[in-house]
Amino acid sequence: MNRRVFITGYGVITAIGSNGPENFASLKDERSGYGRLDFLQTVHRDEIYCCEIKLSDDELCRQAGVPTRAGFSRTTLLGLIAARQAIDSAGLTEAETSSAGLVSATTAGGIRELETYYYELQDPESTGDFLGFLDTGDPGEHTERMADTLNMKRYPATVSTACSSAANSIVFGARLIANGLADVMICGGSEALSKVTINGFNSLKILDRDLCKPFDHNRNGLNLGEGAAFLVLEAEERLGHSGKKAIAQLCGYASLNDAFHQTASSPEGAGTLQAMQKALTMGGIAPEDVDYINAHGTGTENNDLSEGLSVRALFGDQVPPFSSTKPYTGHTTSAAGSVEAAFCLMGFEHDVIFPNLNFSRPMEELGMRPVTKLRQGAGLRYILSNSLGFGGSTTSLLFAKC
């Protein structure tokens, strides 16, 4: 069995908006979420700026429809908000939601809460409400919480492949549908900022102390962000029965690992090149049919060169319009693949390409320029979206407009 997979709804929350329309308005108006940290307590808050969602945990609880102080991690809350939006966007009933599968991606999970109560948890005599957060350090806990809250019983799975995690969660859900094991899947990722994440990336010396500049000759690292996004995937025959209009078809995808290094991508972009080639082959289209590439584009020296070389190798002198949206949201790490998939769907809905902010000078090794101004009336038919993770995990998603 090889059923076609369609996307009928999505939800997204990032530093530039609490829902789809707010995110689109910020993307269109070139508003970045970069700034000083207000909610995460870290010694680096005055020197390392990030793209933080300006809502407290209590405010997130209210948006997610759950009680405060009930042991929900910030990662779980962001995921619930985005998943509820996706369910509403797709028009799923309670019964349809309950019978759908859930795949969510994260790496840090609830580590932020464990950090907050680290010293109390080390003291065997300590008691208090913080004990409710003991289980949040397990990345899979946030998926279980989401599934319980949404009354979802099928396929509650967690994917953790670093920065390609959310893209791989979408691939996981699509494969279940394609092989007849599910009819509806809600797939995406969620990640909250934490001291572990900031300290880890800082130790790798890949954080830009200023606004990140993907694909620029003078790029100096990435900006971190937090957020969540979920897509509703449905089998083709469901659309025929309901008469529902899909936003896009997920017509191609590929996930592989070039195993080059623990954190760096291969210098020549071998893994990304293969992922893009396999996604296009699965979708049955040629490179010249791609209308836009949503690049991973973190702004680090290694990532942008590796991804850029792979794009050049595949498309030659006919590179399609491309851009990275990470200067808006920051790098939302494990949620990035689904956040950017949601932005691709917005591109279809409004027929626009969002610009690559902060770009001024092409990389000498590539000679390519990303889109730097909002491009309207783009005539988008096929969009390719790349996600590159630590350890060489690379995923490409190919979307076709419906």
Number of C-alpha atoms within 10 A of each C-alpha: 8 10 17 18 26 29 26 23 26 32 29 33 26 29 24 26 20 23 18 22 13 15 23 19 13 17 22 17 12 19 15 19 22 23 17 16 20 13 14 17 13 14 9 15 15 10 11 19 22 28 27 26 25 17 14 12 18 15 13 21 23 13 17 20 14 15 11 13 14 12 19 22 27 28 29 30 28 28 33 30 25 30 32 21 24 25 23 15 16 22 15 17 11 13 10 14 22 17 18 23 26 29 25 37 39 33 26 23 27 29 26 24 22 20 16 16 14 13 10 16 17 9 9 7 7 11 10 7 9 18 14 14 21 15 17 24 19 15 22 21 18 28 27 19 20 22 22 13 13 17 15 21 15 16 17 19 18 24 24 21 23 24 27 31 32 37 34 33 29 29 23 19 29 29 18 20 25 19 13 12 13 20 23 26 28 27 30 39 40 38 28 30 27 24 17 13 17 19 14 13 16 14 10 9 13 18 25 20 14 16 23 29 28 34 32 24 20 17 22 21 24 27 31 26 29 27 34 34 36 38 31 30 29 28 21 18 14 13 14 10 8 8 9 12 14 19 20 23 21 23 22 25 28 23 23 16 19 16 15 16 11 11 15 17 28 20 16 16 24 20 26 32 21 21 24 27 20 21 24 24 16 14 19 11 16 11 16 11 13 21 18 24 22 24 26 28 28 30 29 23 19 19 23 28 26 22 28 24 21 22 24 17 15 17 15 12 10 11 20 19 19 25 23 27 26 29 29 26 31 28 26 28 32 34 33 35 33 34 32 26 28 23 24 26 21 21 22 23 14 14 18 19 30 26 24 27 23 15 20 16 15 16 18 10 10 15 12 19 18 22 19 18 13 16 15 14 10 16 14 20 16 23 24 23 26 27 30 32 23 18 19 25 26 32 30 32 28 26 27 20 21 13
